Amino acid sequence: MSARILIIGAGRSSAALIKYCLDKSEELSWTVTVADADPAAAAAKIGDHPRGTSAWLDVTKTNDRSDLISRADIVVSLLPAHLHLEVAHDCIRLKKHLITASYVSQELYRLGDEARDRELIFMGEMGLDPGIDHMTAMQRLDTIRAKGAKITAFRSFTGGLVAPESNDNPWGYKFTWNPRNVVLAGQGTAQYLQDGKLKFIPYQRLFSTVWNINVPGQGAFEAYANRDSLLYREQYNLDDIPTILRGTLRYPGYAAAWNALVQVGLTDADFPILDSGKITYHELMEALAPSGSGSVKDRIAGMLDVPPNGEVMDRLVWLGLFTKKRIRLRDATPALILERLLLDKWKLSPDDKDLIVMQHQIDYELDGKTFRDVSNLTMKGEDAEDTAMSRLVGLPMGIFVRLISQGSIKATGVHIPTMKEVYEPVLEEMKSFGMELTHTTEEI
């Protein structure tokens, strides 16, 4: 049962995972190492816990990375998704189990046979979205299938937001996870199925295509489509389903304003602006605005076909995009400039509470009637450190570490958490951390 746990990454989503592992370490004879490029951040998360140690790690340094992984039994990677593969190759070579919260890439899936041959489990998408969304969806889908029902539509929406009492900016949003991922969200083409027809939404239209979602007790939200909803037909055993859609939730008005940033060109991560450190935000907007008479703000509003003093432009003005303040970032892309600006503007204050909202809608036919099963999950954080995001991303990974260390998981290879042997114990233990899924069923 004793195990050596290595957690790589001590960023925004790591606190609840690290705390869980340290809390379990005495009972289960674990040692917990937290490694990060910022050793002070890792040390702060460990505190003075006797079973915890911190370590410096530049994950691109092959020997240092291999050395740390070789001394672990179970590795949890909280690195950016593109860095998981190097860690995974080390885990294969050194025979270590691996858990991540990121989407599983095709390259990672290709390691499935090697992982199986070594009796290892590589569990990806073990966070919130993806993660808890998979587990709660499969639990409902399996329950409905057990009645003998035919499932005709599956829609799932998740959002990491700021709680109403901490919502003090016009965007209704603050950072609780990787800011880079927020700025680059949706790039590529989203695809889903609607009434048996394939639907594509290219990036330039993504944020102007929204669905209105109501969550009891929380009110109205808007949702935009996630990357590729079709990936989950097979994973959820929904191969012949006519409608499947996964989306991201935001407060109303967010998508229209973010769409403006996309149309202006501020989410472009492909071209560096020479001498960007010497220009102001106003000069950047002038460079992106159409030529003509009138103020930069008016010309941007005209290009976007929105009122100069309406809600969309008010949100852009609030960000400081039209100020004569220096950017002070050398040769930066528009996306990086925007990210740095938002880091300041969308920062959680120490007492701010975040809010996680998730809803699944499952339509099914049974006994000649059509029903809709709606599941809702909401969780509020305590403050800027103890966030609902950190809990709902980190705790499922921590619980899965426990299940592996206790020999409760028989599956090997590369997986996402759609199997009953995974979702049932994880969701059961999540109840003790205040996570509750409520559901209603009505005839439609």
JORA-V892693 format. One record per helix or strand of 3 or more residues. SS is the DSSP state (H for helix, E for strand). FROM is the first residue (numbers start at 1). TO is the last residue. If there is no record, write none. Layout:
<<SS	FROM	TO> <SS	FROM	TO>>
This chain:
<<E	3	8> <H	15	28> <E	30	36> <H	39	46> <E	52	56> <H	62	70> <E	74	77> <H	81	94> <E	97	100> <H	106	109> <H	112	117> <E	121	124> <H	132	145> <E	150	162> <H	164	166> <H	179	183> <E	189	194> <E	197	202> <H	203	206> <E	211	215> <E	219	225> <H	231	235> <E	243	250> <H	254	264> <H	276	278> <H	281	288> <H	296	304> <H	311	319> <H	334	345> <E	354	366> <E	369	380> <H	388	405> <E	413	416> <H	420	433> <E	437	443>>
